[in-house]
C-alpha cells in the first residue's frame, strides 16, 4: 500500500516500482483533494499496465474508484458501510476496510469485505501515543476470519518474519514501500509470508 502527499510524478514512479516489485494492491489516498483531481490520477495509475487497474484501490471514494476503472475501494474505519458499498459495486470489485478491533474485523467480513487491514501492530509515528496491539493480538485476529488480513503499523523489513509467523496474509505500509532499496529488501523478506497458509 502506498500513500503519499508528494508530487504526481514522484507518486507515479513509486507506484510503478511497487507494482513491478509485486505488491498486491496500491491504495491511492489523497486527502483534501478535489474528486476530479483524484480521478485523473487514479486513471493514470490504472493505465500504467494491463494488470495495474485491478491492483489500484481508491481510498474512501467509491464514485472515483468506479469512474476511474480502479480495481476497488479501500474504506477507512469510519467510512461507508462495507455492505452498502458491496451492493453498489460490480462483481469482482475489491472492497477493503481499515480495522482496529476484532469486532470491526468480524463485522467487515460479515458485510462482505474482500480483505481487512488491521493495526497498528507496533508503535508508529502516524499514531502517536498508541503502543500497538502486538503480534499475539494479530494472530488471534488472523484466525478469527476466513478473509485475508494485512498487518499495518510500525512494519519494517526486520519485523516481517515475526509478522509472517502469525499467519497474516501480508503487510500494508507507507514508508516501508517508498525507497527502491527498501523494496528489494522488503520483498526478499516477504517470501516468508507467501509460504504461509493463514487458514
Short mmCIF file of the C-alpha atoms (twelve columns), coordinates in Angstrom:
data_MODEL
# 
_entry.id   MODEL 
# 
loop_
_atom_site.group_PDB 
_atom_site.id 
_atom_site.type_symbol 
_atom_site.label_atom_id 
_atom_site.label_alt_id 
_atom_site.label_comp_id 
_atom_site.label_asym_id 
_atom_site.label_seq_id 
_atom_site.Cartn_x 
_atom_site.Cartn_y 
_atom_site.Cartn_z 
_atom_site.pdbx_PDB_model_num 
ATOM 1   C CA . UNK A 1   0.000   0.000   0.000   1 
ATOM 2   C CA . UNK A 2   1.445   3.347   -0.968  1 
ATOM 3   C CA . UNK A 3   0.095   6.592   0.400   1 
ATOM 4   C CA . UNK A 4   1.909   9.851   -0.045  1 
ATOM 5   C CA . UNK A 5   1.363   13.565  -0.341  1 
ATOM 6   C CA . UNK A 6   4.040   14.065  -2.977  1 
ATOM 7   C CA . UNK A 7   4.030   15.475  -6.475  1 
ATOM 8   C CA . UNK A 8   2.258   13.398  -9.085  1 
ATOM 9   C CA . UNK A 9   5.387   12.339  -10.987 1 
ATOM 10  C CA . UNK A 10  7.027   11.024  -7.808  1 
ATOM 11  C CA . UNK A 11  3.891   9.187   -6.808  1 
ATOM 12  C CA . UNK A 12  3.531   7.526   -10.207 1 
ATOM 13  C CA . UNK A 13  7.176   6.430   -10.049 1 
ATOM 14  C CA . UNK A 14  6.639   4.923   -6.583  1 
ATOM 15  C CA . UNK A 15  3.564   3.064   -7.795  1 
ATOM 16  C CA . UNK A 16  5.382   1.746   -10.886 1 
ATOM 17  C CA . UNK A 17  8.206   0.418   -8.695  1 
ATOM 18  C CA . UNK A 18  5.787   -1.155  -6.224  1 
ATOM 19  C CA . UNK A 19  3.733   -2.866  -8.933  1 
ATOM 20  C CA . UNK A 20  6.897   -4.152  -10.607 1 
ATOM 21  C CA . UNK A 21  8.080   -5.491  -7.255  1 
ATOM 22  C CA . UNK A 22  4.857   -7.464  -6.864  1 
ATOM 23  C CA . UNK A 23  2.641   -5.658  -4.361  1 
ATOM 24  C CA . UNK A 24  -0.918  -6.970  -4.185  1 
ATOM 25  C CA . UNK A 25  -2.583  -3.546  -4.086  1 
ATOM 26  C CA . UNK A 26  -1.746  0.143   -4.140  1 
ATOM 27  C CA . UNK A 27  -4.084  2.385   -2.199  1 
ATOM 28  C CA . UNK A 28  -4.430  5.890   -3.610  1 
ATOM 29  C CA . UNK A 29  -5.113  8.231   -0.708  1 
ATOM 30  C CA . UNK A 30  -5.066  11.929  -1.494  1 
ATOM 31  C CA . UNK A 31  -6.562  13.882  1.381   1 
ATOM 32  C CA . UNK A 32  -8.476  17.096  0.769   1 
ATOM 33  C CA . UNK A 33  -8.117  16.940  -2.994  1 
ATOM 34  C CA . UNK A 34  -10.993 17.547  -5.445  1 
ATOM 35  C CA . UNK A 35  -12.664 14.409  -6.775  1 
ATOM 36  C CA . UNK A 36  -11.733 15.243  -10.378 1 
ATOM 37  C CA . UNK A 37  -8.050  15.516  -9.420  1 
ATOM 38  C CA . UNK A 38  -8.132  12.156  -7.625  1 
ATOM 39  C CA . UNK A 39  -9.981  10.596  -10.544 1 
ATOM 40  C CA . UNK A 40  -7.417  11.855  -13.061 1 
ATOM 41  C CA . UNK A 41  -4.520  10.434  -11.050 1 
ATOM 42  C CA . UNK A 42  -6.347  7.154   -10.466 1 
ATOM 43  C CA . UNK A 43  -6.893  6.805   -14.225 1 
ATOM 44  C CA . UNK A 44  -3.204  7.466   -14.826 1 
ATOM 45  C CA . UNK A 45  -2.269  4.695   -12.376 1 
ATOM 46  C CA . UNK A 46  -4.820  2.297   -13.839 1 
ATOM 47  C CA . UNK A 47  -3.275  2.840   -17.284 1 
ATOM 48  C CA . UNK A 48  0.282   2.030   -16.161 1 
ATOM 49  C CA . UNK A 49  -0.037  -1.577  -17.320 1 
ATOM 50  C CA . UNK A 50  -2.695  -4.112  -18.320 1 
ATOM 51  C CA . UNK A 51  -2.696  -5.551  -14.783 1 
ATOM 52  C CA . UNK A 52  -2.341  -2.275  -12.882 1 
ATOM 53  C CA . UNK A 53  -6.031  -1.404  -12.845 1 
ATOM 54  C CA . UNK A 54  -7.079  -4.417  -10.824 1 
ATOM 55  C CA . UNK A 55  -4.460  -3.564  -8.194  1 
ATOM 56  C CA . UNK A 56  -5.345  0.117   -7.665  1 
ATOM 57  C CA . UNK A 57  -7.690  0.913   -4.765  1 
ATOM 58  C CA . UNK A 58  -9.068  4.407   -4.216  1 
ATOM 59  C CA . UNK A 59  -9.302  5.418   -0.583  1 
ATOM 60  C CA . UNK A 60  -12.805 6.238   0.622   1 
ATOM 61  C CA . UNK A 61  -14.295 7.280   -2.737  1 
ATOM 62  C CA . UNK A 62  -16.465 4.620   -4.341  1 
ATOM 63  C CA . UNK A 63  -17.568 7.058   -7.055  1 
ATOM 64  C CA . UNK A 64  -13.975 7.831   -8.058  1 
ATOM 65  C CA . UNK A 65  -12.963 4.177   -7.923  1 
ATOM 66  C CA . UNK A 66  -15.796 3.240   -10.278 1 
ATOM 67  C CA . UNK A 67  -15.340 6.146   -12.698 1 
ATOM 68  C CA . UNK A 68  -11.572 5.672   -12.953 1 
ATOM 69  C CA . UNK A 69  -11.691 1.940   -13.629 1 
ATOM 70  C CA . UNK A 70  -9.799  1.119   -10.429 1 
ATOM 71  C CA . UNK A 71  -9.942  -2.392  -9.059  1 
ATOM 72  C CA . UNK A 72  -11.683 -1.375  -5.876  1 
ATOM 73  C CA . UNK A 73  -12.102 0.943   -2.941  1 
ATOM 74  C CA . UNK A 74  -10.455 0.953   0.463   1 
ATOM 75  C CA . UNK A 75  -12.788 2.111   3.241   1 
ATOM 76  C CA . UNK A 76  -11.450 3.924   6.317   1 
ATOM 77  C CA . UNK A 77  -12.537 2.566   9.684   1 
ATOM 78  C CA . UNK A 78  -15.179 5.306   9.906   1 
ATOM 79  C CA . UNK A 79  -16.093 5.211   6.215   1 
ATOM 80  C CA . UNK A 80  -19.105 3.909   4.338   1 
ATOM 81  C CA . UNK A 81  -20.533 0.547   5.446   1 
ATOM 82  C CA . UNK A 82  -18.999 -2.359  3.562   1 
ATOM 83  C CA . UNK A 83  -22.427 -3.870  2.892   1 
ATOM 84  C CA . UNK A 84  -23.706 -0.685  1.222   1 
ATOM 85  C CA . UNK A 85  -20.618 -0.427  -0.972  1 
ATOM 86  C CA . UNK A 86  -20.812 -4.102  -1.873  1 
ATOM 87  C CA . UNK A 87  -24.422 -3.658  -3.050  1 
ATOM 88  C CA . UNK A 88  -23.406 -0.773  -5.325  1 
ATOM 89  C CA . UNK A 89  -20.216 -2.350  -6.657  1 
ATOM 90  C CA . UNK A 90  -19.925 -4.609  -9.703  1 
ATOM 91  C CA . UNK A 91  -18.909 -8.267  -9.396  1 
ATOM 92  C CA . UNK A 92  -15.225 -8.761  -8.728  1 
ATOM 93  C CA . UNK A 93  -14.798 -5.270  -7.272  1 
ATOM 94  C CA . UNK A 94  -12.443 -5.183  -4.276  1 
ATOM 95  C CA . UNK A 95  -13.855 -3.677  -1.079  1 
ATOM 96  C CA . UNK A 96  -11.375 -3.499  1.779   1 
ATOM 97  C CA . UNK A 97  -11.663 -1.957  5.236   1 
ATOM 98  C CA . UNK A 98  -9.278  -0.486  7.801   1 
ATOM 99  C CA . UNK A 99  -9.910  -2.040  11.217  1 
ATOM 100 C CA . UNK A 100 -8.618  -1.602  14.752  1 
ATOM 101 C CA . UNK A 101 -10.505 -4.268  16.736  1 
ATOM 102 C CA . UNK A 102 -11.629 -7.867  16.432  1 
ATOM 103 C CA . UNK A 103 -15.260 -6.720  16.389  1 
ATOM 104 C CA . UNK A 104 -14.566 -4.429  13.428  1 
ATOM 105 C CA . UNK A 105 -12.716 -7.193  11.587  1 
ATOM 106 C CA . UNK A 106 -15.577 -9.643  12.073  1 
ATOM 107 C CA . UNK A 107 -18.170 -7.041  11.036  1 
ATOM 108 C CA . UNK A 108 -16.205 -6.259  7.864   1 
ATOM 109 C CA . UNK A 109 -16.126 -9.965  6.988   1 
ATOM 110 C CA . UNK A 110 -19.858 -10.387 7.660   1 
ATOM 111 C CA . UNK A 111 -20.651 -7.414  5.426   1 
ATOM 112 C CA . UNK A 112 -18.645 -8.793  2.513   1 
ATOM 113 C CA . UNK A 113 -15.200 -7.186  2.701   1 
ATOM 114 C CA . UNK A 114 -12.604 -8.669  0.346   1 
ATOM 115 C CA . UNK A 115 -9.908  -8.202  2.993   1 
ATOM 116 C CA . UNK A 116 -9.100  -6.078  6.024   1 
ATOM 117 C CA . UNK A 117 -6.115  -4.018  7.072   1 
ATOM 118 C CA . UNK A 118 -5.585  -4.331  10.832  1 
ATOM 119 C CA . UNK A 119 -3.410  -2.293  13.151  1 
ATOM 120 C CA . UNK A 120 -1.412  -0.639  14.383  1 
ATOM 121 C CA . UNK A 121 0.642   -3.709  15.277  1 
ATOM 122 C CA . UNK A 122 3.697   -1.799  16.525  1 
ATOM 123 C CA . UNK A 123 4.181   1.811   17.628  1 
ATOM 124 C CA . UNK A 124 4.188   4.142   14.637  1 
ATOM 125 C CA . UNK A 125 4.659   7.891   14.137  1 
ATOM 126 C CA . UNK A 126 1.290   8.076   12.370  1 
ATOM 127 C CA . UNK A 127 -0.464  7.034   15.608  1 
ATOM 128 C CA . UNK A 128 1.436   8.918   18.336  1 
ATOM 129 C CA . UNK A 129 0.837   7.563   21.824  1 
ATOM 130 C CA . UNK A 130 -0.551  4.213   20.595  1 
ATOM 131 C CA . UNK A 131 1.639   1.326   21.787  1 
ATOM 132 C CA . UNK A 132 0.471   -1.065  19.062  1 
ATOM 133 C CA . UNK A 133 -1.617  -4.163  19.689  1 
ATOM 134 C CA . UNK A 134 1.231   -6.645  19.288  1 
ATOM 135 C CA . UNK A 135 1.718   -9.910  17.464  1 
ATOM 136 C CA . UNK A 136 -0.371  -12.063 19.806  1 
ATOM 137 C CA . UNK A 137 -3.476  -9.978  19.106  1 
ATOM 138 C CA . UNK A 138 -2.703  -10.029 15.384  1 
ATOM 139 C CA . UNK A 139 -2.519  -13.825 15.415  1 
ATOM 140 C CA . UNK A 140 -5.947  -14.031 17.074  1 
ATOM 141 C CA . UNK A 141 -7.381  -11.618 14.512  1 
ATOM 142 C CA . UNK A 142 -5.999  -13.661 11.617  1 
ATOM 143 C CA . UNK A 143 -7.627  -16.830 12.947  1 
ATOM 144 C CA . UNK A 144 -10.978 -15.117 13.590  1 
ATOM 145 C CA . UNK A 145 -11.984 -14.599 9.932   1 
ATOM 146 C CA . UNK A 146 -11.534 -16.506 6.654   1 
ATOM 147 C CA . UNK A 147 -10.653 -13.403 4.616   1 
ATOM 148 C CA . UNK A 148 -7.114  -12.039 4.198   1 
ATOM 149 C CA . UNK A 149 -5.741  -9.806  6.946   1 
ATOM 150 C CA . UNK A 150 -2.962  -7.326  6.210   1 
ATOM 151 C CA . UNK A 151 -0.897  -6.037  9.141   1 
ATOM 152 C CA . UNK A 152 -0.292  -2.289  9.402   1 
ATOM 153 C CA . UNK A 153 1.626   -0.026  11.748  1 
ATOM 154 C CA . UNK A 154 5.319   0.073   12.568  1 
ATOM 155 C CA . UNK A 155 6.100   -2.519  9.902   1 
ATOM 156 C CA . UNK A 156 9.787   -2.707  8.958   1 
ATOM 157 C CA . UNK A 157 11.667  -5.268  6.852   1 
ATOM 158 C CA . UNK A 158 13.275  -6.587  10.052  1 
ATOM 159 C CA . UNK A 159 9.861   -7.323  11.586  1 
ATOM 160 C CA . UNK A 160 8.444   -9.184  8.580   1 
ATOM 161 C CA . UNK A 161 9.498   -12.692 9.773   1 
ATOM 162 C CA . UNK A 162 7.737   -12.145 13.132  1 
ATOM 163 C CA . UNK A 163 4.633   -10.863 11.358  1 
ATOM 164 C CA . UNK A 164 4.677   -13.828 8.961   1 
ATOM 165 C CA . UNK A 165 4.623   -16.241 11.892  1 
ATOM 166 C CA . UNK A 166 1.127   -15.001 12.822  1 
ATOM 167 C CA . UNK A 167 -0.313  -16.420 9.583   1 
ATOM 168 C CA . UNK A 168 -1.170  -12.955 8.274   1 
ATOM 169 C CA . UNK A 169 -1.793  -12.674 4.534   1 
ATOM 170 C CA . UNK A 170 0.537   -9.718  4.044   1 
ATOM 171 C CA . UNK A 171 1.574   -6.290  5.218   1 
ATOM 172 C CA . UNK A 172 0.398   -2.778  4.487   1 
ATOM 173 C CA . UNK A 173 2.511   0.299   4.878   1 
ATOM 174 C CA . UNK A 174 3.628   3.680   3.702   1 
ATOM 175 C CA . UNK A 175 7.256   4.494   4.410   1 
ATOM 176 C CA . UNK A 176 8.354   0.860   4.153   1 
ATOM 177 C CA . UNK A 177 7.434   0.886   0.440   1 
ATOM 178 C CA . UNK A 178 8.821   4.291   -0.510  1 
ATOM 179 C CA . UNK A 179 12.508  3.575   -1.222  1 
ATOM 180 C CA . UNK A 180 13.666  1.388   -4.090  1 
ATOM 181 C CA . UNK A 181 16.379  -0.266  -1.990  1 
ATOM 182 C CA . UNK A 182 13.814  -0.804  0.748   1 
ATOM 183 C CA . UNK A 183 11.517  -2.528  -1.709  1 
ATOM 184 C CA . UNK A 184 14.173  -5.033  -2.729  1 
ATOM 185 C CA . UNK A 185 14.953  -5.909  0.878   1 
ATOM 186 C CA . UNK A 186 11.316  -5.987  1.849   1 
ATOM 187 C CA . UNK A 187 10.247  -8.335  -0.925  1 
ATOM 188 C CA . UNK A 188 13.039  -10.772 -0.187  1 
ATOM 189 C CA . UNK A 189 11.632  -10.992 3.330   1 
ATOM 190 C CA . UNK A 190 8.008   -11.146 2.145   1 
ATOM 191 C CA . UNK A 191 8.653   -14.504 0.513   1 
ATOM 192 C CA . UNK A 192 8.256   -15.954 4.005   1 
ATOM 193 C CA . UNK A 193 4.696   -14.661 4.167   1 
ATOM 194 C CA . UNK A 194 3.889   -16.152 0.784   1 
ATOM 195 C CA . UNK A 195 4.897   -19.584 2.059   1 
ATOM 196 C CA . UNK A 196 2.444   -19.401 4.999   1 
ATOM 197 C CA . UNK A 197 -1.186  -20.519 4.682   1 
ATOM 198 C CA . UNK A 198 -3.128  -18.275 7.057   1 
ATOM 199 C CA . UNK A 199 -6.058  -20.676 7.127   1 
# 
